[in-house]
Amino acid sequence: MRIKAVSFVFFLGVVLNYPAKSFASSFDSATLLKVYEDSMKSIQFVRINARTDKEKEAANGQLWVLMNKALSINGSFDYPFDSLTTIGKITSPDKQFRIITWDVPKSGCMYSYYGFIQSYNAKKKKYDLFILKDHTADILNPQSATCTPDKWIGMLYYKIIKEKGSKCYTLLAWEGLNKQITRKVIDILTFNAQGIPSFGKAVFQKLPATYKGNPKRILFEYSADVSMSLRYDDSKDMIMFDLLGPIEDGLEGQHQYYGPSFQIDGMRFKDGFWTYTANVEARNPNDKGDQKYKNPKNNDYKINKPVYQPQQ
């Protein structure tokens, strides 16, 4: 076991310190991608289970470098990284892009988020790679902000919706905001003529009065001690979600005391907009995808209970 451990540390050092192109010259793409995946397989748990924030960040730094190098390899778009069970990997229905995201849980139930977008650039006839940089703390009004990969609201995506006739992609996501509040998010992703992605667009209509202005994404904030369903129902062609409300009168606006009611609301896409509908019928079985991300409380992460639950 000692020899294996030393060999792994030595090999990891080689992988981390050599440029991807130089390292790739000795291997075909599939073999090299497997090498990177194997190197990340153990590190993914260290970034979650390490005793201190410093150790978690150190492990995450290695993980980020390895993932960046892996995604820079030709042919990496279709590589599944199946053994990376704590990292979210979802591909758009039209196969034009995929998003890879993960978080680092820190003391005090705080989180930092990391990610990449791989997208096909038709003009260049190749895949572009964009680094997602978490600037959640710097975005003062997240509901109305337009965000770029360099200034991103960190979250974990678990569903991509592409409606016919729309140039937008709708994303469903989970975000552990802090010790008291969890968010789920309906966000909008677009690509400009140069293929550069942008998050947030005002495509929501007939919203309740509680949604001020003309939001570019929908944020659901609720107590970190409860769960909320946000899912896409294919049979109804609708986004469906729990109506949230305070657990007691007089707590309106204090989202740390919000939770699901007995009402399900929804949004249906029509003429380029998501239109809000209150109190929809919800008798169909829940989509397993809306349970993909479990609420990580008190840093209670276990290797056999990863943050990311692969879709079944």
C-alpha positions in Angstrom: 0.0 0.0 0.0 2.9 2.4 0.8 4.4 1.8 -2.6 1.1 2.5 -4.3 0.6 5.7 -2.3 4.0 7.0 -3.2 3.6 6.1 -6.8 0.3 8.0 -6.9 1.7 11.1 -5.4 4.6 11.0 -7.8 2.4 10.4 -10.8 0.0 13.2 -9.7 2.9 15.6 -9.5 3.9 14.7 -13.0 0.4 15.2 -14.3 -0.1 18.5 -12.5 3.3 20.1 -13.5 3.5 19.1 -17.2 1.5 21.1 -19.8 -1.4 19.1 -21.2 0.0 19.3 -24.8 3.4 18.0 -23.7 1.9 15.2 -21.6 -0.5 14.3 -24.4 2.3 13.6 -26.9 2.9 10.2 -25.2 -0.8 9.1 -25.1 -3.9 9.0 -27.3 -6.8 11.2 -26.1 -8.9 8.4 -24.6 -5.9 7.1 -22.5 -4.9 10.5 -21.4 -8.5 11.4 -20.3 -8.6 8.2 -18.3 -5.3 9.2 -16.6 -6.7 12.6 -15.6 -10.0 11.0 -14.4 -8.1 8.5 -12.2 -6.0 11.4 -10.8 -9.2 13.3 -9.9 -11.1 10.3 -8.5 -9.6 10.4 -5.0 -9.0 14.2 -4.8 -12.7 14.9 -5.3 -13.4 13.4 -1.8 -10.5 15.2 -0.1 -11.9 18.5 -1.1 -15.1 17.5 0.7 -13.9 15.5 3.7 -10.7 17.2 4.7 -10.6 18.5 8.2 -9.8 22.2 7.5 -10.8 24.7 4.8 -7.1 25.1 3.9 -6.8 21.4 3.1 -10.0 21.4 1.1 -8.9 24.4 -0.9 -5.5 22.7 -1.6 -7.2 19.6 -2.8 -9.6 21.6 -4.9 -6.8 23.5 -6.5 -5.3 20.2 -7.7 -8.7 19.1 -8.9 -9.3 22.3 -10.8 -6.0 22.1 -12.6 -6.5 18.5 -13.6 -10.1 19.2 -14.9 -8.9 22.3 -16.8 -6.2 20.2 -18.5 -8.6 17.3 -19.2 -11.2 19.5 -20.8 -8.5 21.1 -23.1 -7.9 17.7 -24.8 -9.5 17.0 -28.2 -12.4 14.6 -27.8 -13.0 15.5 -24.1 -16.5 16.8 -24.7 -17.9 13.2 -25.0 -15.9 11.8 -22.2 -18.2 11.0 -19.3 -15.9 11.2 -16.2 -18.3 8.6 -14.7 -16.1 8.0 -11.6 -16.3 11.7 -10.6 -19.5 11.2 -8.6 -19.3 14.5 -6.6 -19.1 16.6 -9.7 -22.1 17.7 -11.8 -21.9 17.0 -15.6 -24.9 17.9 -17.8 -25.1 18.2 -21.5 -27.7 20.3 -23.4 -30.4 18.4 -25.3 -29.0 19.5 -28.7 -25.4 18.5 -27.7 -24.1 22.0 -28.3 -22.6 22.5 -24.8 -22.1 20.9 -21.4 -21.7 22.4 -18.0 -19.5 20.9 -15.3 -19.9 22.3 -11.8 -18.9 21.5 -8.2 -18.7 23.1 -4.8 -16.3 23.2 -1.8 -18.1 23.1 1.6 -16.4 25.3 4.2 -16.7 25.9 7.9 -19.9 27.7 8.9 -21.9 26.0 6.1 -20.4 28.4 3.5 -19.7 27.2 -0.1 -17.5 28.2 -3.0 -18.3 27.1 -6.5 -16.3 26.1 -9.5 -17.1 25.1 -13.1 -16.5 25.0 -16.8 -18.6 25.3 -19.9 -17.6 23.4 -23.0 -19.5 24.6 -26.1 -19.2 24.0 -29.8 -18.2 27.0 -31.9 -19.6 26.5 -35.4 -17.5 29.3 -36.9 -14.2 27.8 -35.5 -15.5 24.2 -35.9 -14.1 23.3 -32.5 -15.1 23.3 -28.8 -14.5 26.4 -26.7 -13.7 26.1 -23.0 -15.0 28.8 -20.5 -13.9 29.0 -16.9 -16.7 29.8 -14.4 -15.5 32.2 -11.7 -17.7 32.5 -8.6 -18.4 36.1 -7.7 -21.6 35.6 -5.8 -20.5 37.9 -3.0 -19.9 40.8 -5.5 -23.3 40.6 -7.3 -25.6 42.8 -5.2 -28.8 42.1 -7.1 -28.6 38.5 -8.4 -32.2 38.5 -9.6 -31.6 41.2 -12.2 -27.9 40.8 -13.0 -26.5 39.7 -16.4 -23.5 37.5 -15.6 -20.5 36.3 -17.6 -18.3 33.3 -17.0 -15.8 35.7 -15.4 -18.4 37.1 -13.0 -20.7 34.1 -12.3 -23.3 33.4 -9.6 -21.9 30.1 -8.3 -24.4 27.2 -8.3 -24.8 23.5 -9.2 -26.8 22.9 -12.4 -28.9 19.7 -12.7 -31.2 20.3 -15.7 -30.9 22.0 -19.1 -34.2 22.8 -21.0 -34.2 23.7 -24.6 -37.6 24.7 -25.9 -38.4 24.5 -29.7 -37.9 27.8 -31.5 -36.0 29.4 -28.6 -32.4 30.5 -28.8 -32.1 30.4 -25.0 -31.3 27.5 -22.7 -33.1 27.3 -19.3 -31.1 26.0 -16.4 -32.3 24.6 -13.1 -29.8 24.8 -10.2 -29.2 24.3 -6.5 -27.2 26.8 -4.4 -26.2 26.5 -0.8 -26.2 30.1 0.1 -25.2 30.0 3.8 -26.0 28.3 7.1 -29.6 29.5 7.1 -30.7 29.8 3.5 -30.7 27.5 0.4 -31.6 28.6 -3.1 -33.0 26.9 -6.1 -32.7 28.9 -9.3 -34.2 29.1 -12.8 -31.5 30.7 -14.9 -31.2 31.5 -18.6 -28.1 30.9 -20.7 -27.5 32.4 -24.1 -24.5 32.5 -26.5 -23.7 35.5 -28.6 -22.5 35.5 -32.3 -19.0 34.8 -31.2 -20.1 31.9 -29.1 -19.5 33.5 -25.7 -22.0 32.5 -23.0 -24.1 34.9 -20.8 -26.3 34.1 -17.8 -29.6 35.9 -17.2 -32.3 37.2 -19.5 -35.7 38.8 -18.9 -38.0 36.1 -20.3 -40.5 35.7 -17.5 -44.1 36.9 -17.7 -47.1 37.3 -15.4 -45.1 36.9 -12.2 -46.7 37.4 -8.8 -46.3 40.8 -7.1 -43.5 39.4 -4.9 -41.2 39.4 -7.9 -40.1 43.0 -8.3 -39.3 44.5 -11.6 -38.4 42.4 -14.6 -36.1 39.6 -13.3 -33.5 37.9 -15.4 -33.6 34.8 -13.3 -35.9 33.4 -10.7 -34.5 32.8 -7.2 -36.3 30.6 -4.7 -34.9 31.2 -1.2 -35.9 29.0 1.7 -34.8 27.5 5.0 -31.6 25.3 4.8 -33.4 22.9 7.1 -36.1 21.9 4.5 -36.3 20.7 0.9 -38.0 22.3 -2.1 -38.9 20.7 -5.4 -38.0 22.5 -8.7 -38.2 20.2 -11.7 -39.2 20.1 -15.4 -42.2 17.9 -16.2 -41.8 16.6 -19.8 -45.4 15.3 -19.9 -46.8 18.8 -19.1 -43.9 20.7 -20.9 -43.7 22.8 -17.7 -41.3 23.8 -15.0 -43.0 22.9 -11.7 -42.1 24.1 -8.2 -43.3 24.3 -4.6 -44.9 27.6 -3.6 -42.8 29.0 -0.7 -44.1 30.9 2.3 -43.1 31.7 5.9 -43.8 29.1 8.5 -45.6 31.6 10.7 -47.4 34.9 10.2 -45.2 38.0 10.6 -42.1 36.3 9.1 -42.7 37.5 5.5 -39.5 38.4 3.7 -37.3 36.4 6.2 -36.4 33.6 3.9 -34.6 31.6 6.5 -38.1 30.8 7.8 -39.6 29.9 4.4 -40.6 26.4 3.3 -42.9 24.7 0.8 -46.7 25.0 1.1 -49.2 22.5 -0.2 -49.4 24.4 -3.5 -47.5 23.6 -6.7 -47.0 26.5 -9.2 -45.5 26.3 -12.7 -44.1 28.1 -15.8 -44.9 27.2 -19.4 -42.8 28.4 -22.4 -44.8 30.3 -25.0 -43.9 32.8 -27.7 -40.4 33.3 -26.3 -41.4 33.7 -22.6 -41.8 31.6 -19.5 -45.3 32.4 -18.3 -46.2 31.9 -14.6 -49.2 29.8 -13.7 -50.4 29.4 -10.1 -51.8 26.2 -8.5 -51.1 23.6 -11.3 -52.0 19.9 -11.2 -49.1 17.8 -10.0 -50.1 14.2 -9.8 -47.4 12.8 -12.0 -44.4 11.1 -10.2 -41.5 13.4 -9.4 -38.7 13.7 -11.9 -35.6 12.1 -10.2 -33.5 14.9 -11.6 -34.9 17.5 -9.1 -33.4 15.4 -6.3 -29.9 15.3 -7.9 -28.4 17.7 -5.4 -28.9 17.0 -1.7 -28.8 19.7 0.9 -25.3 19.5 2.5 -25.8 20.6 6.2 -23.1 21.0 8.8 -20.4 19.7 6.4 -21.9 16.2 6.8 -20.4 14.8 3.7 -19.5 11.1 3.3 -17.6 9.4 0.6 -20.6 7.1 0.0 -23.0 10.0 0.0 -21.6 12.4 -2.6 -22.8 15.9 -3.2 -23.7 15.1 -6.7 -26.2 12.4 -7.4 -25.9 11.1 -11.0 -29.3 11.0 -12.8 -30.7 7.5 -13.0 
